[in-house]
Amino acid sequence: MWRHWLSLLIGIWLFLSPWVIDLASRTATTWNYVVMGILVFLLSIVELSGGGRRSAP
């Protein structure tokens, strides 16, 4: 469970990092970080909500 929370924080960091470490002037790099941050964040939310659970065979 803690891994999902860590992934959530990593997603937030990826989203904010272009502005924190002053990469915002590089458009392609900024978009890459923003899109990846959103994807990691959303996938973490799915996992935390239980959407990624598999049923036992």
N, C-alpha and C positions, 0 to 999 in steps of 0.2 A: 504494500500500500504506500509506503514512503517513497517508492520509486516513481509512482504516478504524481505525487506532489512535487518531487524534484523535477520531473519532466515539465510540469506546469510552470514552475519557476524558470526553467531553462527557456521555455517558449516566451515568457514575458521578457526575459533578458535579451533573447534574440530580436524581439520586436523593438526594444528600446535602445539596443546597443549602437546603432548607427549615429544616434544623436549624443549618446553618452561619450563615445570615443571619437567623436567628430569625423564620421565618415559620410555625413549627410550630403556632402558636396559631390560624392560619387553616386550618381543616380542608379546605375545597375547594381552596385553593391548594396545600396540601401534597399532597393526592391527585393533583392535576394534575402536579406535578413528579415525584412518585414513579412514576406510571404512564408518563409520557413518558420518564423516565430508564430504566426497565426496557425499554421498547420500543426506544429508541435502542441500549441496551446489547446486547439480543438480536439486533437486526438487524446490528450491527457484528460480533458473534460469527459470524453466518451468513456475512457477507462475508469475514471473515478465514479461515473454514474452507473457503472456495472454493465455498460453496453458491450464491452469486449469479453465478457465471460463466456466460456464454452461449457456446454453441458456434457456431462460424463456419458460415454457410450454404453 
